[in-house]
């Protein structure tokens, strides 16, 4: 079995892994930046110190194949809403259900959440499709910087 065929192990990330998570983030979000011809997106500008601060207030999950982190997602809950952030998968590991698995595990981390919310670029069709398959629906649309339309999506838990 090649390394790319190994089943990923999803677990909580620890602050000591922040550098590896940030390197993955910059690689994974590069495709988004290229799609919109805009290098000025927050995931590419985030610093290691900013990410380390997030570990204090958010659940940071990782997906590992072998010894390498190939996926990650973050979430935090306020009231009944869990906000999902920065779902990312290494480009070489996309289209294998890893994003779906990370989202499922993150949702299990917040059993008291009545709603899950997230924001993504409207033209990121693979992302929107993944979220819709998980039960998320578009609840808002805003055109932001560089005329990039962002959608807010929400999933209600019954």
Buried (B, 14 or more C-beta within 10 A) or exposed (E): EEEEEBEBEBEEBEBEBBEBBBEBBBBBBBEBBEEBEBEEBEBBEBEEEEBBEBBEEBBBBBBBBEEBBBBBBBBBBEEEBBBBBBBBBBEEBBEBEBBBBBBEBBBEBBEEBBBBBBBBBBBBEEBBEBBEEBEBEBEEEEEEEEEBEBBBBBBEBE
